[in-house]
């Protein structure tokens, strides 16, 4: 979306969402595409344009920062801090902004990186985001529901994905210990992603 930014298409999609009864949308800010520590002003402008469309349609937006991010080493923390410092205050004034999603599915990186390294970075960057914008919610989009309570004290609501059978969802909700925080189901259903290296796509009948 950001490599071929097309505002009319975004407005068309957002209008469709509004017309069928949705009141919010979740978007992603790719770390590298936006420029890492030297954020591209044009990308800030495009993000503001997107949020302006949401403003007009009275849609709320969860902006997920640090998509496709792997800079967990302490020596790289200043880079992610600079990234947040340039983006967060630039759009925090938008009426449509509902919450900051710190990162999408950071638990997928727990296999490749030391868990303490990932969670330490999340501690750090959440504190920085709240410094730059103390007026909006902050959450983390965990891919596995079982780990969604990790760092619950730092989040304003608990976000998780659930791609299993819908019949299993109620069992998870009953057993969840969310420390009294609201639960937010951020992703569900069946994906249609397909590439030569990932041929396990689902068709519309499956979905």
TORSE-571958 format. One record per residue: x, y negated, z negated of N, C-alpha, C in turn; residue in one letter. Coordinates in Angstrom, 2 decimals. Layout:
<atoms>
n.u  n.v  n.w  ca.u  ca.v  ca.w  c.u  c.v  c.w  rest
X  Y  Z  X  Y  Z  X  Y  Z  A
...
</atoms>
This chain:
<atoms>
n.u  n.v  n.w  ca.u  ca.v  ca.w  c.u  c.v  c.w  rest
0.83  1.20  0.00  0.00  0.00  0.00  0.86  -1.25  0.00  X
1.95  -1.24  -0.76  2.78  -2.44  -0.88  3.75  -2.59  0.28  X
4.07  -1.51  0.96  4.98  -1.61  2.11  4.25  -2.12  3.34  X
2.93  -1.93  3.37  2.10  -2.44  4.47  0.88  -3.13  3.86  X
1.14  -4.23  3.17  0.08  -4.91  2.42  -0.98  -5.45  3.36  X
-2.22  -5.03  3.12  -3.34  -5.40  4.00  -4.51  -5.84  3.11  X
-4.59  -7.14  2.87  -5.60  -7.66  1.94  -7.03  -7.36  2.40  X
-7.38  -7.49  3.69  -8.76  -7.15  4.10  -9.14  -5.71  3.76  X
-8.20  -4.78  3.91  -8.50  -3.38  3.57  -8.72  -3.23  2.07  X
-7.89  -3.91  1.27  -8.05  -3.87  -0.18  -9.41  -4.45  -0.58  X
-9.76  -5.58  0.02  -11.05  -6.21  -0.29  -12.21  -5.29  0.11  X
-12.09  -4.63  1.24  -13.13  -3.70  1.69  -13.28  -2.54  0.70  X
-12.13  -1.98  0.27  -12.17  -0.87  -0.67  -12.73  -1.29  -2.03  X
-12.29  -2.45  -2.52  -12.76  -2.94  -3.81  -14.27  -3.24  -3.76  X
-14.72  -3.78  -2.63  -16.15  -4.07  -2.48  -16.96  -2.78  -2.50  X
-16.44  -1.76  -1.84  -17.11  -0.46  -1.84  -17.21  0.09  -3.25  X
-16.10  -0.01  -4.01  -16.12  0.44  -5.41  -17.19  -0.29  -6.22  X
-17.22  -1.61  -6.04  -18.18  -2.43  -6.78  -19.61  -2.03  -6.43  X
-19.86  -1.82  -5.14  -21.22  -1.54  -4.67  -21.74  -0.19  -5.14  X
-20.86  0.78  -5.40  -21.33  2.08  -5.87  -21.30  2.19  -7.39  X
-20.97  1.08  -8.06  -21.15  1.03  -9.50  -19.92  1.07  -10.36  X
-18.73  1.11  -9.74  -17.52  1.08  -10.56  -17.26  -0.33  -11.08  X
-16.61  -0.41  -12.25  -16.29  -1.73  -12.81  -14.81  -1.95  -13.02  X
-13.98  -0.95  -12.64  -12.54  -1.08  -12.86  -11.78  -0.23  -11.84  X
-10.52  -0.59  -11.65  -9.65  0.15  -10.74  -8.25  0.19  -11.35  X
-7.52  1.26  -11.09  -6.16  1.43  -11.58  -5.20  1.38  -10.40  X
-4.19  0.52  -10.49  -3.24  0.37  -9.39  -1.82  0.62  -9.89  X
-0.89  0.78  -8.94  0.48  1.09  -9.28  1.44  0.04  -8.72  X
2.46  -0.27  -9.50  3.53  -1.18  -9.08  4.81  -0.36  -8.98  X
5.22  0.03  -7.77  6.44  0.83  -7.62  7.67  0.02  -7.99  X
8.48  0.57  -8.88  9.64  -0.14  -9.44  10.59  -0.61  -8.34  X
10.97  0.28  -7.45  11.95  -0.07  -6.42  11.35  -0.97  -5.34  X
10.13  -0.69  -4.92  9.48  -1.49  -3.88  9.35  -2.94  -4.29  X
9.11  -3.18  -5.58  8.96  -4.55  -6.07  10.30  -5.23  -6.32  X
11.40  -4.49  -6.27  12.70  -5.13  -6.36  13.51  -4.87  -7.61  X
13.02  -3.97  -8.48  13.73  -3.65  -9.72  14.03  -4.92  -10.54  X
15.28  -5.23  -10.82  15.58  -6.38  -11.67  15.46  -7.71  -10.93  X
15.43  -7.66  -9.60  15.27  -8.88  -8.80  13.96  -8.76  -8.04  X
12.85  -8.99  -8.75  11.53  -8.78  -8.18  11.30  -9.74  -7.00  X
10.79  -9.18  -5.93  10.51  -9.94  -4.72  9.33  -10.89  -4.96  X
9.52  -12.20  -4.82  8.42  -13.15  -5.03  7.22  -12.87  -4.14  X
7.46  -12.32  -2.97  6.35  -11.99  -2.07  5.48  -10.89  -2.68  X
6.11  -9.94  -3.38  5.32  -8.88  -4.02  4.49  -9.44  -5.17  X
5.05  -10.40  -5.91  4.27  -11.07  -6.95  3.07  -11.78  -6.33  X
3.30  -12.42  -5.21  2.22  -13.12  -4.51  1.14  -12.13  -4.06  X
1.56  -10.99  -3.53  0.60  -9.99  -3.08  -0.18  -9.40  -4.25  X
0.50  -9.17  -5.37  -0.20  -8.68  -6.55  -1.23  -9.70  -7.03  X
-0.88  -10.96  -7.00  -1.84  -12.00  -7.37  -3.02  -12.05  -6.40  X
-2.75  -11.84  -5.12  -3.83  -11.82  -4.14  -4.80  -10.67  -4.43  X
-4.23  -9.50  -4.74  -5.07  -8.34  -5.07  -5.94  -8.64  -6.30  X
-5.32  -9.21  -7.32  -6.07  -9.50  -8.54  -7.10  -10.60  -8.32  X
-6.82  -11.51  -7.39  -7.80  -12.55  -7.07  -9.05  -11.93  -6.44  X
-8.87  -10.93  -5.59  -10.02  -10.21  -5.03  -10.82  -9.56  -6.15  X
-10.12  -8.92  -7.07  -10.81  -8.30  -8.21  -11.51  -9.35  -9.07  X
-10.88  -10.52  -9.23  -11.52  -11.62  -9.97  -12.88  -11.95  -9.36  X
-12.90  -12.12  -8.03  -14.13  -12.52  -7.34  -15.22  -11.46  -7.48  X
-14.80  -10.19  -7.43  -15.76  -9.09  -7.49  -16.10  -8.67  -8.92  X
-15.43  -9.35  -9.89  -15.63  -9.02  -11.30  -15.30  -7.55  -11.59  X
-14.22  -7.10  -10.98  -13.65  -5.78  -11.28  -12.50  -5.97  -12.27  X
-12.35  -5.05  -13.18  -11.21  -5.05  -14.08  -10.11  -4.16  -13.48  X
-8.85  -4.49  -13.80  -7.73  -3.77  -13.20  -6.75  -3.31  -14.28  X
-6.38  -2.04  -14.21  -5.28  -1.51  -15.01  -4.06  -1.50  -14.10  X
-3.07  -2.31  -14.41  -1.85  -2.41  -13.59  -0.79  -1.49  -14.19  X
-0.45  -0.44  -13.46  0.54  0.52  -13.92  1.92  0.11  -13.44  X
2.75  -0.31  -14.37  4.11  -0.72  -14.06  5.05  0.49  -13.98  X
6.24  0.28  -13.46  7.31  1.28  -13.49  6.92  2.61  -12.84  X
6.23  2.53  -11.72  5.96  3.74  -10.96  7.24  4.14  -10.21  X
7.51  5.43  -10.17  8.74  5.96  -9.57  9.98  5.33  -10.23  X
10.03  5.48  -11.54  11.09  4.88  -12.35  11.89  5.97  -13.05  X
13.22  5.84  -13.03  14.07  6.83  -13.70  15.18  6.17  -14.52  X
15.04  4.88  -14.85  16.11  4.16  -15.53  16.06  4.23  -17.03  X
16.10  5.44  -17.58  15.95  5.62  -19.03  17.23  5.40  -19.82  X
18.37  5.37  -19.15  19.63  5.17  -19.86  19.65  3.78  -20.52  X
20.16  3.72  -21.74  20.20  2.45  -22.47  20.91  1.36  -21.67  X
21.91  1.76  -20.91  22.66  0.78  -20.11  21.81  0.15  -19.02  X
20.65  0.74  -18.72  19.77  0.21  -17.67  18.54  -0.49  -18.23  X
18.42  -0.57  -19.53  17.23  -1.17  -20.13  17.05  -2.64  -19.75  X
18.15  -3.36  -19.59  18.03  -4.77  -19.22  17.40  -4.92  -17.84  X
17.59  -3.92  -16.98  16.99  -3.96  -15.63  15.47  -3.86  -15.74  X
14.99  -2.90  -16.52  13.54  -2.75  -16.67  12.93  -3.93  -17.42  X
13.68  -4.48  -18.38  13.19  -5.66  -19.10  13.03  -6.84  -18.14  X
14.00  -7.03  -17.28  13.92  -8.11  -16.29  12.75  -7.91  -15.35  X
12.52  -6.66  -14.97  11.39  -6.32  -14.09  10.07  -6.74  -14.75  X
9.89  -6.35  -16.01  8.67  -6.70  -16.73  8.55  -8.21  -16.95  X
9.67  -8.85  -17.26  9.65  -10.29  -17.54  9.20  -11.10  -16.33  X
9.50  -10.62  -15.13  9.12  -11.35  -13.92  7.68  -11.06  -13.48  X
7.19  -9.86  -13.76  5.86  -9.48  -13.28  4.76  -9.82  -14.28  X
4.95  -9.44  -15.53  3.87  -9.54  -16.52  3.36  -10.97  -16.70  X
4.21  -11.95  -17.00  3.67  -13.32  -17.19  3.10  -13.92  -15.90  X
3.55  -13.42  -14.75  3.12  -13.99  -13.48  1.66  -13.70  -13.16  X
1.09  -12.65  -13.78  -0.30  -12.29  -13.47  -1.16  -12.17  -14.72  X
-0.58  -12.42  -15.90  -1.31  -12.23  -17.16  -2.53  -13.14  -17.28  X
-2.55  -14.22  -16.49  -3.66  -15.17  -16.57  -4.89  -14.71  -15.81  X
-4.78  -13.66  -15.02  -5.88  -13.23  -14.17  -7.04  -12.66  -15.00  X
-8.28  -13.15  -14.76  -9.44  -12.63  -15.51  -9.67  -11.14  -15.30  X
-9.26  -10.63  -14.15  -9.51  -9.22  -13.85  -8.55  -8.28  -14.57  X
-7.43  -8.77  -15.06  -6.45  -7.91  -15.72  -7.04  -7.33  -17.00  X
-7.09  -6.02  -17.08  -7.65  -5.35  -18.26  -6.57  -4.78  -19.15  X
-5.57  -4.12  -18.54  -4.54  -3.46  -19.34  -3.29  -3.22  -18.50  X
-2.19  -3.04  -19.21  -0.94  -2.62  -18.59  -0.75  -1.13  -18.84  X
-0.62  -0.37  -17.77  -0.19  1.01  -17.88  1.33  1.00  -17.77  X
2.03  1.38  -18.82  3.48  1.24  -18.82  4.10  2.05  -17.69  X
3.68  3.29  -17.57  4.27  4.17  -16.56  3.30  5.30  -16.27  X
3.34  5.82  -15.05  2.51  6.95  -14.68  3.27  8.25  -14.93  X
2.70  9.10  -15.78  3.20  10.45  -16.03  4.67  10.52  -16.46  X
5.08  9.76  -17.48  6.47  9.86  -17.92  6.83  11.22  -18.49  X
5.82  11.98  -18.93  6.11  13.30  -19.47  6.67  14.26  -18.42  X
6.46  13.97  -17.13  7.06  14.80  -16.09  8.58  14.68  -16.09  X
9.09  13.59  -16.67  10.53  13.37  -16.72  11.18  14.00  -17.95  X
10.38  14.56  -18.85  10.94  15.13  -20.06  11.77  16.38  -19.77  X
11.53  16.99  -18.59  12.30  18.18  -18.21  13.68  17.77  -17.73  X
13.74  16.69  -16.94  15.00  16.25  -16.35  15.83  15.39  -17.30  X
15.17  14.71  -18.23  15.86  13.81  -19.16  15.61  14.26  -20.60  X
16.47  13.85  -21.48  16.27  14.14  -22.90  15.01  13.42  -23.37  X
14.14  14.14  -24.08  12.87  13.56  -24.50  13.08  12.27  -25.29  X
14.05  12.29  -26.19  14.31  11.11  -27.03  14.68  9.90  -26.17  X
15.36  10.15  -25.06  15.77  9.06  -24.17  14.54  8.41  -23.52  X
13.60  9.25  -23.08  12.39  8.75  -22.44  11.52  8.01  -23.45  X
11.28  8.61  -24.61  10.41  7.97  -25.59  11.04  6.70  -26.18  X
12.36  6.69  -26.30  13.04  5.47  -26.79  12.83  4.33  -25.80  X
12.94  4.64  -24.50  12.70  3.60  -23.50  11.25  3.11  -23.56  X
10.30  4.03  -23.73  8.89  3.64  -23.81  8.66  2.72  -25.02  X
9.26  3.06  -26.16  9.20  2.18  -27.33  9.67  0.77  -26.95  X
10.83  0.72  -26.33  11.46  -0.55  -25.98  10.59  -1.36  -25.02  X
10.17  -0.75  -23.92  9.50  -1.52  -22.88  8.10  -1.93  -23.30  X
7.43  -1.13  -24.12  6.12  -1.54  -24.64  6.27  -2.81  -25.48  X
7.30  -2.84  -26.32  7.51  -4.03  -27.14  7.80  -5.26  -26.27  X
8.52  -5.06  -25.17  8.82  -6.18  -24.28  7.57  -6.65  -23.56  X
6.76  -5.72  -23.07  5.51  -6.09  -22.38  4.61  -6.87  -23.33  X
4.50  -6.42  -24.57  3.64  -7.12  -25.53  4.20  -8.48  -25.91  X
5.51  -8.65  -25.78  6.11  -9.97  -25.99  5.72  -10.92  -24.87  X
5.77  -10.42  -23.63  5.45  -11.26  -22.47  3.95  -11.49  -22.31  X
3.14  -10.56  -22.83  1.69  -10.72  -22.74  1.05  -10.06  -23.97  X
0.81  -10.82  -25.03  0.22  -10.25  -26.24  -1.30  -10.12  -26.18  X
-1.90  -10.49  -25.07  -3.36  -10.61  -25.01  -4.06  -9.48  -24.26  X
-3.30  -8.51  -23.72  -3.94  -7.42  -22.99  -3.51  -6.07  -23.57  X
-4.37  -5.08  -23.32  -4.10  -3.73  -23.80  -2.88  -3.14  -23.10  X
-2.26  -2.17  -23.78  -1.14  -1.42  -23.22  -1.38  0.06  -23.45  X
-1.12  0.87  -22.42  -1.29  2.31  -22.53  -0.24  3.02  -21.69  X
-0.21  4.34  -21.78  0.71  5.17  -21.00  -0.12  6.26  -20.31  X
0.13  6.50  -19.04  -0.66  7.50  -18.31  -0.02  8.88  -18.34  X
-0.27  9.64  -19.39  0.34  10.97  -19.53  -0.30  11.96  -18.56  X
0.53  12.80  -17.94  0.00  13.78  -16.98  -0.60  15.00  -17.67  X
-0.10  15.33  -18.86  -0.59  16.49  -19.60  -1.37  16.04  -20.82  X
-2.61  16.46  -20.96  -3.42  15.98  -22.09  -2.83  16.34  -23.45  X
-2.11  17.48  -23.54  -1.57  17.91  -24.84  -0.53  16.94  -25.40  X
0.12  16.18  -24.53  1.16  15.26  -25.01  0.66  13.82  -25.10  X
-0.61  13.63  -24.81  -1.13  12.26  -24.71  -1.11  11.49  -26.02  X
-1.02  12.19  -27.15  -0.97  11.50  -28.44  0.44  11.04  -28.81  X
1.41  11.38  -27.96  2.77  10.92  -28.18  2.79  9.39  -28.16  X
3.40  8.78  -29.13  3.50  7.31  -29.23  2.11  6.65  -29.34  X
1.15  7.35  -29.93  -0.20  6.81  -30.01  -0.25  5.50  -30.80  X
0.65  5.33  -31.77  0.63  4.11  -32.57  0.99  2.87  -31.76  X
1.68  3.06  -30.64  2.09  1.93  -29.81  1.06  1.57  -28.74  X
0.10  2.47  -28.51  -0.86  2.27  -27.43  -2.19  1.76  -27.97  X
-2.85  0.93  -27.16  -4.17  0.43  -27.56  -5.27  1.42  -27.23  X
-5.06  2.24  -26.22  -5.93  3.38  -25.97  -5.08  4.48  -25.34  X
-5.56  5.72  -25.44  -4.77  6.89  -25.03  -5.23  7.35  -23.65  X
-4.31  7.32  -22.69  -4.62  7.71  -21.31  -4.03  9.08  -21.00  X
-4.81  9.87  -20.28  -4.31  11.19  -19.88  -4.96  11.60  -18.56  X
-4.33  12.58  -17.89  -4.86  13.13  -16.65  -5.38  14.54  -16.94  X
-6.37  14.95  -16.18  -6.94  16.28  -16.41  -7.34  16.88  -15.07  X
-6.47  17.76  -14.55  -6.72  18.40  -13.26  -7.15  19.85  -13.40  X
-7.54  20.24  -14.58  -8.00  21.61  -14.81  -9.50  21.70  -14.59  X
-10.05  22.87  -14.88  -11.49  23.04  -14.74  -12.22  22.07  -15.67  X
-13.26  21.42  -15.17  -14.02  20.49  -16.04  -14.56  21.17  -17.31  X
-14.77  22.48  -17.24  -15.31  23.18  -18.41  -14.33  23.18  -19.58  X
-13.04  22.95  -19.30  -12.03  22.93  -20.36  -11.89  21.57  -21.03  X
-12.49  20.55  -20.43  -12.29  19.20  -20.94  -12.88  19.01  -22.34  X
-14.08  19.54  -22.56  -14.71  19.35  -23.86  -13.89  19.98  -24.98  X
-13.25  21.12  -24.69  -12.40  21.76  -25.71  -11.24  20.86  -26.07  X
-10.63  20.23  -25.06  -9.52  19.32  -25.35  -9.99  18.12  -26.16  X
-11.12  17.55  -25.79  -11.61  16.37  -26.50  -11.91  16.68  -27.96  X
-12.44  17.86  -28.21  -12.76  18.25  -29.58  -11.51  18.44  -30.43  X
-10.42  18.87  -29.79  -9.20  19.15  -30.54  -8.22  17.98  -30.55  X
-8.51  16.94  -29.77  -7.58  15.83  -29.64  -7.47  15.04  -30.93  X
-6.24  14.68  -31.28  -5.98  13.83  -32.44  -5.45  12.50  -31.92  X
-6.33  11.60  -31.62  -5.95  10.35  -30.96  -5.74  9.20  -31.93  X
-5.64  9.51  -33.21  -5.39  8.49  -34.24  -6.46  7.39  -34.20  X
-7.67  7.78  -33.86  -8.77  6.83  -33.83  -8.78  5.92  -32.62  X
-7.87  6.14  -31.68  -7.80  5.29  -30.49  -8.78  5.81  -29.42  X
-9.35  4.91  -28.61  -10.21  5.37  -27.51  -9.41  6.23  -26.52  X
-10.08  7.20  -25.92  -9.47  8.06  -24.92  -9.89  7.61  -23.53  X
-8.95  7.64  -22.61  -9.19  7.19  -21.24  -8.73  8.27  -20.28  X
-9.67  8.84  -19.52  -9.35  9.84  -18.51  -8.97  9.11  -17.23  X
-7.68  9.08  -16.94  -7.18  8.25  -15.84  -7.16  8.91  -14.48  X
-7.02  10.23  -14.45  -6.99  10.95  -13.17  -7.66  12.30  -13.37  X
-8.44  12.72  -12.36  -9.08  14.03  -12.41  -9.47  14.42  -11.00  X
-9.96  15.64  -10.85  -10.42  16.08  -9.53  -9.41  16.98  -8.85  X
-9.43  16.97  -7.51  -8.49  17.73  -6.71  -7.82  16.80  -5.71  X
-6.49  16.86  -5.66  -5.77  15.97  -4.75  -5.86  16.48  -3.31  X
-5.61  15.60  -2.37  -5.55  15.97  -0.96  -4.17  15.71  -0.38  X
-3.18  15.57  -1.29  -1.81  15.28  -0.86  -1.25  16.45  -0.05  X
-0.62  16.15  1.07  -0.04  17.20  1.89  1.17  16.68  2.65  X
2.28  17.37  2.51  3.49  17.11  3.28  4.13  18.46  3.60  X
5.11  18.47  4.49  5.71  19.74  4.87  6.36  20.42  3.68  X
6.85  19.62  2.70  7.47  20.20  1.52  6.46  20.53  0.42  X
5.20  20.14  0.64  4.15  20.43  -0.35  2.88  20.77  0.43  X
2.79  22.03  0.90  1.69  22.40  1.80  0.41  22.85  1.10  X
0.33  22.64  -0.21  -0.80  23.17  -0.98  -1.95  22.17  -1.10  X
-2.35  21.62  0.01  -3.40  20.61  -0.01  -4.78  21.23  -0.21  X
-5.69  20.43  -0.72  -7.09  20.84  -0.86  -7.92  20.11  0.20  X
-8.87  20.83  0.78  -9.73  20.19  1.77  -10.99  19.64  1.09  X
-11.88  19.05  1.87  -13.06  18.42  1.29  -13.99  19.45  0.67  X
-14.05  20.67  1.23  -14.90  21.72  0.63  -14.39  22.06  -0.77  X
-13.06  22.19  -0.92  -12.48  22.46  -2.24  -12.85  21.34  -3.22  X
-12.71  20.10  -2.75  -12.96  18.96  -3.63  -14.44  18.88  -4.02  X
</atoms>
